[in-house]
Amino acid sequence: MNLIEAFIDDLERDLREMGEKEIPSHQIGERVMAKLHELNDIAYVRFASVYREFKDVNDFLSELKSLLSNK
């Protein structure tokens, strides 16, 4: 199993364990970001920039600073 398949399987398992019939898209997005954060910082920031609709470089820098302070 490659890394992407493992990522998707893990995400799907987490979502199924929630036991909900429907899961709001914002919860899925947050789970994807959390898993990307564990897996790859660059992928996480790239996804976050689209998902959170960064408006300018300051939004991007703010996320990067947060990422670096948590390391």
C-alpha positions in Angstrom: 0.0 0.0 0.0 1.4 3.4 -0.9 1.5 6.5 1.3 -1.6 8.1 -0.4 -3.7 4.9 -0.1 -2.7 4.6 3.6 -3.6 8.2 4.2 -7.0 7.8 2.6 -7.7 4.5 4.4 -6.7 6.1 7.8 -8.9 9.1 7.1 -11.8 7.0 6.1 -11.5 4.8 9.2 -11.4 7.9 11.4 -14.6 9.2 9.8 -16.4 5.9 10.0 -15.5 5.7 13.7 -17.4 8.9 14.3 -20.5 6.8 13.8 -22.4 9.5 11.9 -24.5 9.0 8.8 -23.5 12.3 7.4 -20.4 14.3 8.2 -20.2 18.0 7.5 -17.6 19.0 4.9 -15.8 21.3 7.4 -15.2 18.3 9.7 -13.7 16.3 6.9 -11.6 19.3 5.9 -10.3 19.7 9.5 -9.5 15.9 9.6 -7.6 16.1 6.3 -5.6 19.0 7.6 -4.8 17.2 10.9 -3.6 14.1 9.0 -1.6 16.2 6.6 0.0 18.0 9.5 1.2 14.6 10.8 2.4 13.5 7.4 3.9 16.4 5.6 4.1 20.1 6.6 4.3 21.3 3.0 1.2 19.4 2.0 -0.5 20.6 5.1 0.2 24.3 4.4 -0.8 24.0 0.7 -4.1 22.4 1.6 -4.7 24.9 4.4 -4.1 27.8 2.1 -6.9 26.6 -0.2 -9.2 25.2 2.5 -9.0 28.3 4.7 -9.0 30.6 1.7 -5.9 32.6 2.5 -6.4 36.1 1.2 -2.8 37.2 1.2 0.7 36.5 2.2 0.1 37.5 5.8 -2.4 34.6 6.2 0.1 32.2 4.8 2.9 33.6 7.1 0.6 33.3 10.1 0.0 29.7 9.4 3.7 29.0 8.8 4.5 30.7 12.1 2.0 28.6 13.9 3.3 25.5 12.3 6.9 26.4 13.3 6.0 27.3 16.9 4.3 23.9 17.4 7.5 22.0 16.4 
